[in-house]
Amino acid sequence: MAQASDDKLKKIVSHAKEYGFVFPSSEIYDGLSATYDYGQLGASLKNNIKSYWWKAMVQMNENIVGIDAAIFMHPKTWKASGHVDAFNDPLIDNKDSKKRYRADVLLEEHMEKIRQKIKKEVTKAAKRFGGSFEEAMFIQTNPRVVKYNEQIKMIEDRMRTYLENSDLVALKQLIEELGIVCPISGSKNWTDVRQFNLMFSTELGSVADDSSKIYLRPETAQGIFVNYLNVQKTGRMKLPFGIAQIGKAFRNEIIARQFIFRMREFEQMEMQFFVKPGTELEWYENWKSKRIAWHKALGFSDDKYRFHDHIKLAHYANAAADIEFDFPMGFKELEGIHSRTDFDLSAHEELSGKKLQYFDPETNESYVPYVVETSIGLDRMFLAVMSEAYDEETLEDNSQRVVLRIPAFLAPIKAAVLPLTKKDGLPDKAREIINGLKFDYDLQYDEKDSIGKRYRRQDAIGTPFCITVDHQTLEDNTVTIRHRDSMEQERVAIDTLHSLLQEKVSLTSVLKQLEA
Ligand code: ATP
């Protein structure tokens, strides 16, 4: 199983490179670890994902507006937010493999293994009992499953306590007690657990002293908080309202592996929703369901997603959950939804000495709003789409094709226009079709190689439609249109192409589905 998933990730990495989606950064110098560049098709897919998020969040919601704040911020920002003092990961090294791990991730993975054992027991029992099987009852009463669940609870409780108290010694003891081994070396030869700050710093201006030290933002959220009042006043926003932003964030991740899942420079799509204190948990639930609906509208199977409620709440949160996606490496965080209370605005008020309050015209009171945040990594979303879309298919004639089943509205190229031959005026006709459609759709022209090979090339980059121009086209202005997923072909009139594409590849229908 682990082997197969590893293989799948490797295949995606090499496919992404081969077809111009993602390249290792500065590859001619052998790359820079955990840094990647998006190629011609990757940039386009990324833009389409951004557009889906921005439209769903900003354009579709009257009370959400978008901003674009600077990456550099006043250093006090990060003092107020807690990042200078508390943006640490508890790290532990394996002395044999020399690999570094996050202590909490090792424990989480250990618990996941126990959960898998429970799942196996349930599947086995379901088979044995057939129709009369009652899963809930089985989980409550089967001694082995009960024991597993008790183990998970024990680990969760102890981990939470130790993390909350920053008790690094106890954290190490727990890892040792559970006999957790390094996945690479298989050994239990661990160092002590240490804290490591994840922010990158640099100097502003030419003189390097302490007062000029600034940070590359580790999250985009603070750019929203410091602008909260600017936006509220100039936009005449009334609570509840949201501010959205897409932008780069930087973290000196220690364990930067798994392709674009964990990078040192990455992009976030964040929205801070400002609400009346006391209503935040209602809004938190509301955003949880809105965000999962946004993911599910992509059409991937529902069992690819699950919520994970946080055990250890971040210093600013009173409720938090992750939307986890079943990546090739297993279920991992894709998006966080956090009820951040008034932590950030209050901290900025205190450190800046500026009031960041909202005057509520209904109650004639002023207060610091509470905040519910939705925060998704664009690169992780990209990886989720790529890993779900990637498919190797054996066809009826036993030949193989690699097809990226990217949801059509996200596909980098919406249609390829292919003249059957390079002669007889077919290329000119194909160009004419492109000229009619290119204002609204990303298209590709390809006349090289056999039509079969050209179809394969388009399958491999996820193009939903291939439009083929043949001799009949010159006579009756019809073309064949081939569907990527079913490989079915139909003959349609050229003047229906625009509306056909509109119906099949537009973001509008997906946004309408979200409204429904
Ligand atoms: P993790 O626990 O995986 O490190 P996190 O809880 O620190 O993530 P948040 O601070 O909640 O992450 O950031 C919000 C989102 O930003 C995450 O859900 C993830 O999609 C994305 N993200 C965070 N760190 C990275 C990274 N190093 N590379 C790519 N995306 C990231």
Boltz pocket constraint, residues with backbone or C-beta under 6 A from the ligand:
constraints:
  - pocket:
      binder: B
      contacts: [[A, 218], [A, 219], [A, 251], [A, 253], [A, 260], [A, 261], [A, 262], [A, 263], [A, 264], [A, 266], [A, 267], [A, 268], [A, 333], [A, 334], [A, 335], [A, 336], [A, 375], [A, 376], [A, 377], [A, 378], [A, 379], [A, 380]]
      max_distance: 6.0
